[in-house]
Protein backbone atom coordinates (compact mmCIF):
# COMPACT_ATOMS: atom_id res chain seq x y z
CA UNK A 1 0.00 0.00 0.00
CA UNK A 2 1.43 3.40 -0.99
CA UNK A 3 1.98 5.97 1.70
CA UNK A 4 -0.61 8.77 1.82
CA UNK A 5 0.59 12.00 0.22
CA UNK A 6 0.38 15.03 2.51
CA UNK A 7 0.85 18.52 1.04
CA UNK A 8 3.44 20.94 2.45
CA UNK A 9 2.62 24.64 2.67
CA UNK A 10 3.69 27.84 4.42
CA UNK A 11 1.20 30.30 5.90
CA UNK A 12 2.14 33.92 6.52
CA UNK A 13 0.22 35.33 9.49
CA UNK A 14 2.58 38.29 10.04
CA UNK A 15 5.98 39.71 9.15
CA UNK A 16 5.58 40.11 5.37
CA UNK A 17 4.84 43.50 3.85
CA UNK A 18 5.76 44.99 7.24
CA UNK A 19 8.50 45.19 9.83
CA UNK A 20 7.22 43.41 12.93
CA UNK A 21 4.72 40.87 14.33
CA UNK A 22 6.50 37.98 12.67
CA UNK A 23 4.46 34.78 12.64
CA UNK A 24 4.88 31.99 10.09
CA UNK A 25 3.17 28.60 10.14
CA UNK A 26 4.54 25.58 8.28
CA UNK A 27 1.88 22.97 7.53
CA UNK A 28 2.44 19.33 6.56
CA UNK A 29 -0.84 17.48 6.14
CA UNK A 30 -2.76 18.57 9.22
CA UNK A 31 0.31 19.25 11.38
CA UNK A 32 1.32 22.87 12.04
CA UNK A 33 4.70 24.16 13.21
CA UNK A 34 4.79 27.84 14.23
CA UNK A 35 7.91 29.96 13.72
CA UNK A 36 8.03 33.07 15.94
CA UNK A 37 5.12 35.00 17.40
CA UNK A 38 5.92 38.70 17.56
CA UNK A 39 4.32 42.08 18.06
CA UNK A 40 4.88 45.54 16.63
CA UNK A 41 4.76 49.18 17.71
CA UNK A 42 1.47 51.10 17.57
CA UNK A 43 1.36 53.93 15.04
CA UNK A 44 -0.23 57.41 15.15
CA UNK A 45 -3.33 56.02 13.40
CA UNK A 46 -3.93 53.50 16.22
CA UNK A 47 -4.80 55.87 19.13
CA UNK A 48 -4.68 54.41 22.62
CA UNK A 49 -3.11 51.14 21.44
CA UNK A 50 -0.21 49.67 23.42
CA UNK A 51 0.63 46.74 21.15
CA UNK A 52 -0.28 45.31 17.76
CA UNK A 53 -0.30 41.51 17.49
CA UNK A 54 -1.22 39.00 14.76
CA UNK A 55 -4.74 37.69 14.31
CA UNK A 56 -4.68 34.15 15.74
CA UNK A 57 -7.99 33.06 14.18
CA UNK A 58 -6.44 30.43 11.90
CA UNK A 59 -4.31 28.96 14.68
CA UNK A 60 -7.29 28.82 17.07
CA UNK A 61 -9.32 27.04 14.41
CA UNK A 62 -6.55 24.42 14.04
CA UNK A 63 -5.23 24.44 17.59
CA UNK A 64 -5.31 20.65 17.98
CA UNK A 65 -2.89 20.29 15.06
CA UNK A 66 -0.14 22.57 16.41
CA UNK A 67 3.00 20.56 17.23
CA UNK A 68 5.14 23.39 18.58
CA UNK A 69 6.44 26.96 18.42
CA UNK A 70 10.12 27.56 17.60
CA UNK A 71 11.75 30.93 18.26
CA UNK A 72 14.54 32.40 16.13
CA UNK A 73 15.49 34.98 18.80
CA UNK A 74 14.19 37.07 21.67
CA UNK A 75 13.30 40.41 20.06
CA UNK A 76 9.80 41.79 20.60
CA UNK A 77 8.86 41.45 16.94
CA UNK A 78 9.49 37.69 17.33
CA UNK A 79 8.23 36.91 20.87
CA UNK A 80 6.01 39.84 21.91
CA UNK A 81 2.68 38.12 21.16
CA UNK A 82 3.37 34.80 22.87
CA UNK A 83 1.40 35.59 26.08
CA UNK A 84 -1.68 36.43 24.00
CA UNK A 85 -1.32 33.28 21.89
CA UNK A 86 -1.07 31.11 25.01
CA UNK A 87 -4.15 32.79 26.46
CA UNK A 88 -6.01 31.52 23.39
CA UNK A 89 -4.17 28.20 22.92
CA UNK A 90 -2.49 26.95 26.12
CA UNK A 91 0.22 24.33 26.43
CA UNK A 92 2.02 24.86 23.13
CA UNK A 93 5.61 23.59 23.55
CA UNK A 94 8.04 26.46 22.89
CA UNK A 95 11.73 26.13 21.96
CA UNK A 96 14.35 28.88 21.97
CA UNK A 97 17.76 29.97 23.27
CA UNK A 98 18.33 30.49 26.98
CA UNK A 99 17.91 34.28 26.71
CA UNK A 100 14.85 34.05 24.47
CA UNK A 101 13.17 31.60 26.86
CA UNK A 102 14.06 33.77 29.88
CA UNK A 103 12.51 36.81 28.17
CA UNK A 104 9.40 34.83 27.23
CA UNK A 105 9.05 33.50 30.77
CA UNK A 106 9.27 37.04 32.15
CA UNK A 107 6.44 38.12 29.84
CA UNK A 108 4.30 35.17 30.86
CA UNK A 109 4.79 35.89 34.57
CA UNK A 110 3.78 39.53 33.98
CA UNK A 111 0.62 38.43 32.15
CA UNK A 112 -0.08 35.66 34.70
CA UNK A 113 0.02 32.97 32.02
CA UNK A 114 1.11 29.69 33.58
CA UNK A 115 0.35 27.21 30.81
CA UNK A 116 3.68 27.43 28.99
CA UNK A 117 5.93 24.51 28.15
CA UNK A 118 9.28 26.26 27.76
CA UNK A 119 12.33 24.44 26.43
CA UNK A 120 15.87 25.79 26.13
CA UNK A 121 17.89 24.70 23.09
CA UNK A 122 21.39 25.54 21.93
CA UNK A 123 23.10 25.74 18.56
CA UNK A 124 23.21 22.43 16.65
CA UNK A 125 20.39 20.93 18.74
CA UNK A 126 17.73 19.03 16.80
CA UNK A 127 14.14 18.75 18.02
CA UNK A 128 11.54 16.37 16.62
CA UNK A 129 8.05 17.93 16.52
CA UNK A 130 5.51 15.73 14.77
CA UNK A 131 6.71 15.18 11.21
CA UNK A 132 9.16 18.10 11.49
CA UNK A 133 12.76 17.97 12.68
CA UNK A 134 14.07 21.43 13.60
CA UNK A 135 17.83 22.09 13.67
CA UNK A 136 18.87 25.30 15.43
CA UNK A 137 21.73 27.02 13.59
CA UNK A 138 23.58 29.85 15.34
CA UNK A 139 23.68 33.22 13.60
CA UNK A 140 25.00 36.65 14.56
CA UNK A 141 22.39 39.31 15.34
CA UNK A 142 21.92 42.23 17.73
CA UNK A 143 20.80 39.89 20.50
CA UNK A 144 22.49 36.86 22.02
CA UNK A 145 21.03 33.45 21.18
CA UNK A 146 19.78 34.05 17.63
CA UNK A 147 19.13 31.08 15.36
CA UNK A 148 18.44 30.23 11.79
CA UNK A 149 16.26 27.13 11.43
CA UNK A 150 16.78 24.13 9.18
CA UNK A 151 13.39 22.42 9.26
CA UNK A 152 13.38 18.95 7.77
CA UNK A 153 9.97 17.85 6.43
CA UNK A 154 8.98 14.68 4.56
CA UNK A 155 9.23 16.71 1.31
CA UNK A 156 12.59 18.39 2.00
CA UNK A 157 14.30 21.09 4.04
CA UNK A 158 12.78 24.51 4.69
CA UNK A 159 15.54 26.92 5.76
CA UNK A 160 14.48 30.03 7.69
CA UNK A 161 17.34 32.52 8.07
CA UNK A 162 15.80 34.33 11.05
CA UNK A 163 17.31 37.78 11.57
CA UNK A 164 21.02 37.58 10.88
CA UNK A 165 24.21 39.27 9.79
CA UNK A 166 27.59 37.78 8.96
CA UNK A 167 29.97 38.98 11.68
CA UNK A 168 33.46 37.48 11.80
CA UNK A 169 34.52 39.46 14.91
CA UNK A 170 31.54 39.40 17.31
CA UNK A 171 31.80 40.50 20.92
CA UNK A 172 30.74 39.16 24.32
CA UNK A 173 28.94 35.83 24.31
CA UNK A 174 28.44 35.73 20.54
CA UNK A 175 30.48 33.41 18.34
CA UNK A 176 31.86 34.00 14.83
CA UNK A 177 29.55 32.97 12.03
CA UNK A 178 30.13 29.39 10.89
CA UNK A 179 29.93 29.62 7.11
CA UNK A 180 30.67 25.89 6.79
CA UNK A 181 27.42 25.02 8.58
CA UNK A 182 25.37 26.97 6.04
CA UNK A 183 27.30 25.32 3.22
CA UNK A 184 26.64 21.84 4.67
CA UNK A 185 22.91 22.58 4.87
CA UNK A 186 23.00 23.81 1.28
CA UNK A 187 24.79 20.63 0.21
CA UNK A 188 22.00 18.53 1.74
CA UNK A 189 19.58 20.21 -0.66
CA UNK A 190 17.16 22.92 0.47
CA UNK A 191 13.63 22.88 -0.88
CA UNK A 192 12.61 26.37 0.25
CA UNK A 193 14.43 29.29 1.84
CA UNK A 194 12.63 32.02 3.80
CA UNK A 195 15.08 34.92 3.89
CA UNK A 196 14.97 38.09 5.98
CA UNK A 197 15.00 41.23 3.83
CA UNK A 198 15.34 44.21 6.21
CA UNK A 199 18.59 45.68 4.84
CA UNK A 200 18.38 44.53 1.23
CA UNK A 201 18.53 48.18 0.12
CA UNK A 202 21.91 48.71 1.81
CA UNK A 203 24.97 47.78 -0.26
CA UNK A 204 28.02 46.03 1.09
CA UNK A 205 28.19 44.27 4.45
CA UNK A 206 27.19 45.12 8.00
CA UNK A 207 29.86 46.59 10.28
CA UNK A 208 30.86 44.52 13.32
CA UNK A 209 29.45 45.40 16.75
CA UNK A 210 33.05 46.10 17.83
CA UNK A 211 32.90 49.32 15.82
CA UNK A 212 30.31 50.81 18.19
CA UNK A 213 32.48 50.01 21.19
CA UNK A 214 35.39 51.91 19.69
CA UNK A 215 33.18 54.93 18.96
CA UNK A 216 31.72 54.97 22.48
CA UNK A 217 35.16 54.60 24.02
CA UNK A 218 36.35 57.72 22.18
CA UNK A 219 33.26 59.65 23.32
CA UNK A 220 33.78 58.72 26.98
CA UNK A 221 37.44 59.71 26.80
CA UNK A 222 36.56 63.06 25.18
CA UNK A 223 33.90 63.94 27.77
CA UNK A 224 35.35 63.25 31.25
CA UNK A 225 33.48 66.22 32.75
CA UNK A 226 29.96 65.23 31.65
CA UNK A 227 27.32 62.86 32.94
CA UNK A 228 26.63 60.41 30.12
CA UNK A 229 23.17 58.97 29.42
CA UNK A 230 23.01 56.30 26.70
CA UNK A 231 19.77 55.04 25.24
CA UNK A 232 19.78 51.74 23.37
CA UNK A 233 17.70 48.61 22.89
CA UNK A 234 17.44 46.76 26.20
CA UNK A 235 17.70 43.41 24.41
CA UNK A 236 21.08 44.28 22.88
CA UNK A 237 22.94 42.70 25.78
CA UNK A 238 26.31 42.82 24.02
CA UNK A 239 25.91 46.58 23.46
CA UNK A 240 25.03 47.08 27.11
CA UNK A 241 28.07 45.01 28.12
CA UNK A 242 30.33 47.24 26.02
CA UNK A 243 28.88 50.38 27.62
CA UNK A 244 29.36 48.96 31.13
CA UNK A 245 32.95 48.00 30.39
CA UNK A 246 33.78 51.47 29.04
CA UNK A 247 31.99 53.18 31.97
CA UNK A 248 33.90 51.08 34.52
CA UNK A 249 37.18 51.81 32.75
CA UNK A 250 36.48 55.55 33.07
CA UNK A 251 35.61 55.23 36.77
CA UNK A 252 31.87 55.78 36.45
CA UNK A 253 28.99 54.29 38.40
CA UNK A 254 26.32 52.68 36.22
CA UNK A 255 22.52 52.83 36.58
CA UNK A 256 19.80 51.22 34.47
CA UNK A 257 16.70 53.28 33.71
CA UNK A 258 13.43 52.05 32.24
CA UNK A 259 11.51 48.92 33.16
CA UNK A 260 12.65 46.72 30.27
CA UNK A 261 16.28 47.84 30.67
CA UNK A 262 16.25 47.02 34.38
CA UNK A 263 14.49 43.69 33.89
CA UNK A 264 16.60 42.42 30.99
CA UNK A 265 19.92 43.57 32.46
CA UNK A 266 19.17 42.00 35.84
CA UNK A 267 18.24 38.81 34.03
CA UNK A 268 21.43 38.92 31.94
CA UNK A 269 23.55 39.55 35.05
CA UNK A 270 22.00 36.55 36.78
CA UNK A 271 22.61 34.38 33.69
CA UNK A 272 26.21 35.54 33.37
CA UNK A 273 25.56 37.16 30.00
CA UNK A 274 26.59 40.54 31.43
CA UNK A 275 29.61 40.76 33.67
CA UNK A 276 30.44 43.71 35.91
CA UNK A 277 31.50 44.64 39.41
CA UNK A 278 28.20 44.86 41.28
CA UNK A 279 29.73 47.59 43.45
CA UNK A 280 29.60 49.83 40.39
CA UNK A 281 25.87 49.24 39.84
CA UNK A 282 23.65 51.89 41.41
CA UNK A 283 19.86 52.17 41.50
CA UNK A 284 18.81 55.06 39.32
CA UNK A 285 17.12 56.79 42.30
CA UNK A 286 20.53 57.07 43.99
CA UNK A 287 22.65 58.09 41.01
CA UNK A 288 22.26 61.73 42.12
CA UNK A 289 24.33 60.93 45.20
CA UNK A 290 27.48 60.63 43.04
CA UNK A 291 29.39 63.32 41.11
CA UNK A 292 27.63 63.76 37.78
CA UNK A 293 30.83 63.30 35.76
CA UNK A 294 31.35 59.95 37.48
CA UNK A 295 28.05 58.42 36.39
CA UNK A 296 26.59 56.70 33.34
CA UNK A 297 22.89 55.92 32.91
CA UNK A 298 21.83 53.25 30.41
CA UNK A 299 18.25 53.90 29.39
CA UNK A 300 15.34 52.75 27.26
CA UNK A 301 13.60 55.08 24.84
CA UNK A 302 15.80 55.13 21.76
CA UNK A 303 12.68 54.74 19.57
CA UNK A 304 10.71 57.57 21.15
CA UNK A 305 8.30 55.26 22.96
CA UNK A 306 5.76 57.49 24.76
CA UNK A 307 6.29 56.12 28.31
CA UNK A 308 9.97 55.23 28.05
CA UNK A 309 12.62 56.55 30.42
CA UNK A 310 14.27 58.83 27.85
CA UNK A 311 10.93 60.33 26.80
CA UNK A 312 10.13 61.09 30.44
CA UNK A 313 13.56 62.69 30.87
CA UNK A 314 13.03 64.83 27.77
CA UNK A 315 9.64 65.95 29.08
CA UNK A 316 10.94 66.69 32.59
CA UNK A 317 8.78 63.94 34.11
CA UNK A 318 11.47 61.48 35.23
CA UNK A 319 13.46 60.97 38.43
CA UNK A 320 16.54 61.66 36.28
CA UNK A 321 16.60 65.41 35.70
CA UNK A 322 18.40 66.42 32.52
CA UNK A 323 20.61 69.48 32.99
CA UNK A 324 23.19 71.62 31.22
CA UNK A 325 26.37 69.64 30.73
CA UNK A 326 24.69 66.25 30.28
CA UNK A 327 25.72 64.25 27.22
CA UNK A 328 22.97 62.04 25.84
CA UNK A 329 23.73 59.36 23.25
CA UNK A 330 21.15 57.51 21.15
CA UNK A 331 22.91 54.25 20.30
CA UNK A 332 20.34 52.96 17.83
CA UNK A 333 18.85 53.60 14.43
CA UNK A 334 15.24 54.60 13.87
CA UNK A 335 12.76 51.85 13.17
CA UNK A 336 10.69 53.07 10.17
CA UNK A 337 7.75 55.12 11.43
CA UNK A 338 9.43 56.23 14.66
CA UNK A 339 11.44 59.12 13.21
CA UNK A 340 9.08 61.91 14.28
CA UNK A 341 8.90 60.70 17.89
CA UNK A 342 12.68 60.34 18.08
CA UNK A 343 13.34 63.85 16.76
CA UNK A 344 10.79 65.25 19.21
CA UNK A 345 12.81 63.71 22.06
CA UNK A 346 16.07 65.08 20.65
CA UNK A 347 14.60 68.59 20.38
CA UNK A 348 13.27 68.46 23.94
CA UNK A 349 16.61 67.25 25.29
CA UNK A 350 18.38 70.14 23.58
CA UNK A 351 15.85 72.53 25.15
CA UNK A 352 16.93 71.22 28.56
CA UNK A 353 20.53 72.10 27.86
CA UNK A 354 21.89 68.66 27.05
CA UNK A 355 24.19 67.81 24.18
CA UNK A 356 22.75 64.99 22.09
CA UNK A 357 24.59 62.56 19.83
CA UNK A 358 22.57 60.41 17.48
CA UNK A 359 22.89 58.42 14.28
CA UNK A 360 23.08 61.26 11.80
CA UNK A 361 25.98 62.84 13.71
CA UNK A 362 28.05 59.88 14.94
CA UNK A 363 28.50 56.19 14.09
CA UNK A 364 26.79 55.02 17.24
CA UNK A 365 24.91 51.97 16.02
CA UNK A 366 25.43 49.02 13.72
CA UNK A 367 22.56 46.99 12.41
CA UNK A 368 21.88 43.40 13.36
CA UNK A 369 20.58 42.71 9.86
CA UNK A 370 22.44 41.52 6.79
CA UNK A 371 23.18 43.98 4.01
CA UNK A 372 23.06 43.15 0.32
CA UNK A 373 26.36 41.26 -0.01
CA UNK A 374 25.58 39.12 3.05
CA UNK A 375 22.16 38.27 1.63
CA UNK A 376 23.89 37.22 -1.59
CA UNK A 377 26.29 35.03 0.38
CA UNK A 378 23.46 33.31 2.25
CA UNK A 379 21.55 32.60 -0.95
CA UNK A 380 24.73 31.28 -2.58
CA UNK A 381 25.49 28.96 0.36
CA UNK A 382 21.96 27.61 0.82
CA UNK A 383 21.14 27.33 -2.93
CA UNK A 384 17.39 26.75 -2.40
CA UNK A 385 15.10 25.37 -5.07
CA UNK A 386 12.38 27.87 -4.09
CA UNK A 387 12.67 31.24 -2.36
CA UNK A 388 10.25 33.49 -0.45
CA UNK A 389 11.58 36.76 1.04
CA UNK A 390 10.24 37.66 4.49
CA UNK A 391 10.76 40.24 7.27
CA UNK A 392 10.39 43.43 5.28
CA UNK A 393 8.05 45.93 3.73
CA UNK A 394 6.88 45.22 0.20
CA UNK A 395 9.77 47.11 -1.42
CA UNK A 396 12.25 45.03 0.61
CA UNK A 397 10.60 41.78 -0.43
CA UNK A 398 10.54 42.83 -4.07
CA UNK A 399 14.24 43.76 -4.10
CA UNK A 400 15.23 40.56 -2.28
CA UNK A 401 13.25 38.54 -4.82
CA UNK A 402 15.11 40.32 -7.65
CA UNK A 403 18.44 39.60 -5.90
CA UNK A 404 17.60 35.88 -5.74
CA UNK A 405 16.65 35.93 -9.40
CA UNK A 406 19.97 37.59 -10.29
CA UNK A 407 21.74 34.75 -8.48
CA UNK A 408 20.09 32.14 -10.66
CA UNK A 409 16.83 31.17 -8.95
CA UNK A 410 14.11 31.13 -11.65
CA UNK A 411 11.45 33.82 -11.33
CA UNK A 412 8.81 31.07 -11.36
CA UNK A 413 10.40 29.62 -8.18
CA UNK A 414 10.08 32.87 -6.22
CA UNK A 415 6.96 34.26 -4.54
CA UNK A 416 6.28 37.48 -2.67
CA UNK A 417 3.82 36.68 0.10
CA UNK A 418 1.24 38.87 1.77
CA UNK A 419 -0.33 38.42 5.19
CA UNK A 420 -2.94 35.69 4.99
CA UNK A 421 -1.29 33.88 2.06
CA UNK A 422 -0.92 30.11 2.10
CA UNK A 423 1.66 28.92 -0.41
CA UNK A 424 1.95 25.21 -1.19
CA UNK A 425 5.37 23.82 -2.11
CA UNK A 426 4.83 21.43 -4.98
CA UNK A 427 7.42 19.43 -6.92
CA UNK A 428 7.88 21.96 -9.71
CA UNK A 429 6.30 25.17 -8.47
CA UNK A 430 4.98 27.26 -5.60
CA UNK A 431 1.19 27.47 -5.69
CA UNK A 432 -0.95 30.02 -3.89
CA UNK A 433 -3.98 28.56 -2.13
CA UNK A 434 -7.03 30.36 -0.82
CA UNK A 435 -5.98 33.04 1.72
CA UNK A 436 -6.67 32.35 5.39
CA UNK A 437 -8.02 34.80 7.94
CA UNK A 438 -5.13 36.96 9.13
CA UNK A 439 -4.23 40.53 9.96
CA UNK A 440 -3.76 42.61 13.09
CA UNK A 441 -5.28 42.67 16.56
CA UNK A 442 -4.89 45.61 18.91
CA UNK A 443 -4.12 45.57 22.62
CA UNK A 444 -4.61 48.37 25.12
CA UNK A 445 -4.59 48.47 28.92
CA UNK A 446 -7.92 46.61 29.08
CA UNK A 447 -7.05 43.81 26.67
CA UNK A 448 -7.71 43.19 22.99
CA UNK A 449 -9.83 45.69 21.08
CA UNK A 450 -11.56 45.37 17.71
CA UNK A 451 -10.97 47.01 14.34
CA UNK A 452 -14.30 48.83 14.77
CA UNK A 453 -13.10 50.34 18.04
CA UNK A 454 -9.88 51.52 16.39
CA UNK A 455 -11.93 53.01 13.53
CA UNK A 456 -14.13 54.81 16.04
CA UNK A 457 -11.08 56.16 17.91
CA UNK A 458 -9.63 57.49 14.66
CA UNK A 459 -12.95 59.11 13.85
CA UNK A 460 -13.14 60.68 17.31
CA UNK A 461 -9.58 61.97 16.93
CA UNK A 462 -10.02 63.35 13.42
CA UNK A 463 -13.69 64.30 13.17
CA UNK A 464 -14.93 65.02 16.70
CA UNK A 465 -18.03 63.88 18.57
CA UNK A 466 -21.61 65.12 18.94
CA UNK A 467 -23.67 63.94 21.92
CA UNK A 468 -27.44 64.32 21.56
CA UNK A 469 -29.56 63.91 24.70
CA UNK A 470 -33.14 63.04 23.71
CA UNK A 471 -36.08 62.87 26.11
CA UNK A 472 -38.66 60.27 25.08
CA UNK A 473 -42.01 59.42 26.66
CA UNK A 474 -42.17 55.71 25.88
CA UNK A 475 -45.80 55.48 26.97
CA UNK A 476 -47.11 58.16 24.61
CA UNK A 477 -44.26 57.53 22.13
CA UNK A 478 -43.41 61.18 21.88
CA UNK A 479 -40.04 62.93 21.51
CA UNK A 480 -39.51 66.20 23.34
CA UNK A 481 -38.25 69.09 21.24
CA UNK A 482 -35.92 69.92 24.17
CA UNK A 483 -32.95 68.08 22.62
CA UNK A 484 -29.59 68.94 24.19
CA UNK A 485 -26.57 69.01 21.88
CA UNK A 486 -22.92 68.91 23.03
CA UNK A 487 -20.04 68.91 20.53
CA UNK A 488 -16.31 68.27 21.03
CA UNK A 489 -13.67 68.51 18.30
CA UNK A 490 -16.14 70.08 15.87
CA UNK A 491 -17.55 73.61 15.89
CA UNK A 492 -21.31 73.86 15.44
CA UNK A 493 -23.10 77.08 14.54
CA UNK A 494 -26.65 77.73 15.72
CA UNK A 495 -27.99 76.71 12.31
CA UNK A 496 -25.98 73.46 12.49
CA UNK A 497 -27.48 72.64 15.90
CA UNK A 498 -30.94 73.27 14.45
CA UNK A 499 -30.12 70.84 11.62
CA UNK A 500 -28.98 68.20 14.12
CA UNK A 501 -32.25 68.49 16.04
CA UNK A 502 -34.29 68.32 12.83
CA UNK A 503 -32.59 65.13 11.68
CA UNK A 504 -33.06 63.52 15.09
CA UNK A 505 -36.75 64.29 14.80
CA UNK A 506 -36.76 62.82 11.28
CA UNK A 507 -35.17 59.64 12.63
CA UNK A 508 -37.85 59.44 15.33
CA UNK A 509 -40.74 60.06 12.93
CA UNK A 510 -39.45 57.35 10.56
CA UNK A 511 -39.91 54.68 13.25
CA UNK A 512 -42.89 52.34 13.32
CA UNK A 513 -44.66 53.67 16.41
CA UNK A 514 -47.32 50.95 16.15
CA UNK A 515 -44.69 48.68 17.72
CA UNK A 516 -43.04 49.06 21.16
CA UNK A 517 -40.43 51.82 21.13
CA UNK A 518 -37.04 50.36 20.11
CA UNK A 519 -34.40 52.56 21.73
CA UNK A 520 -31.40 50.94 19.98
CA UNK A 521 -33.01 51.22 16.56
CA UNK A 522 -33.76 54.91 17.12
CA UNK A 523 -30.20 55.64 18.32
CA UNK A 524 -28.71 53.88 15.29
CA UNK A 525 -30.98 55.71 12.84
CA UNK A 526 -30.42 59.10 14.48
CA UNK A 527 -26.64 58.66 14.56
CA UNK A 528 -26.52 57.76 10.88
CA UNK A 529 -28.77 60.61 9.71
CA UNK A 530 -26.99 63.26 11.77
CA UNK A 531 -23.48 62.07 10.78
CA UNK A 532 -24.38 62.07 7.07
CA UNK A 533 -25.91 65.55 7.34
CA UNK A 534 -22.87 66.91 9.21
CA UNK A 535 -20.58 65.50 6.50
CA UNK A 536 -22.43 67.62 3.93
CA UNK A 537 -22.58 70.75 6.09
CA UNK A 538 -19.08 70.75 7.59
CA UNK A 539 -17.06 68.20 5.52
CA UNK A 540 -16.49 66.39 8.87
CA UNK A 541 -18.22 63.15 9.79
CA UNK A 542 -18.17 63.11 13.58
CA UNK A 543 -19.09 60.26 15.87
CA UNK A 544 -22.70 60.88 16.84
CA UNK A 545 -23.91 59.50 20.17
CA UNK A 546 -27.66 59.79 20.79
CA UNK A 547 -28.60 59.23 24.43
CA UNK A 548 -32.23 58.43 25.22
CA UNK A 549 -33.59 59.54 28.59
CA UNK A 550 -36.99 58.15 29.50
CA UNK A 551 -39.31 60.96 30.56
CA UNK A 552 -42.91 60.04 31.19
CA UNK A 553 -44.11 63.60 31.77
CA UNK A 554 -46.48 65.19 29.32
CA UNK A 555 -44.21 67.31 27.12
CA UNK A 556 -47.05 69.51 25.92
CA UNK A 557 -48.96 69.96 29.18
Secondary structure, DSSP 8 states (H G I E B T S, - for coil): -------EEEEEEESBSBSS--EEEEEETTEEEEE---EE---TTSTT-SEEEE--HHHHHTGGGEEEEE-S---HHHHTTHHHHHHHSTT-EEEE-HHHHHHHHHHHHHTT----EEEE--TT-EEEETTEEEEEEEEB-SSSSEEEEEEEETTEEEEE--S-B--SS--TT-----HHHHHHHHHH-EEEEEEE-TTTTS-S----THHHHHHHHHHHHH-TTS-EEEE--TT-HHHHHHHHHHHHHTT-EEEEESHHHHHHHHHHHHHTSS---GGGB--GGGGGGS-GGGEEEEES-TT--TTSHHHHHHTT-SSS---TT-EEEE-S---TT-HHHHHHHHHHHHHTT-EEE-TTTS-----SS--HHHHHHHHHHH--SEEEEESB-HHHHHHHHHHHHHTT--GGGEE---TT-EEEE-SS-EEE----S--EEEEETTEEE-HHHHHHHHHHHHH-EEEEEEEEETTTTEE-S--EEEEESS---HHHHHHHHHHHHHHHHTS-TTS---HHHHHHHHHHHHHHHHHHHHS---EEEEEEEE--S-TT-
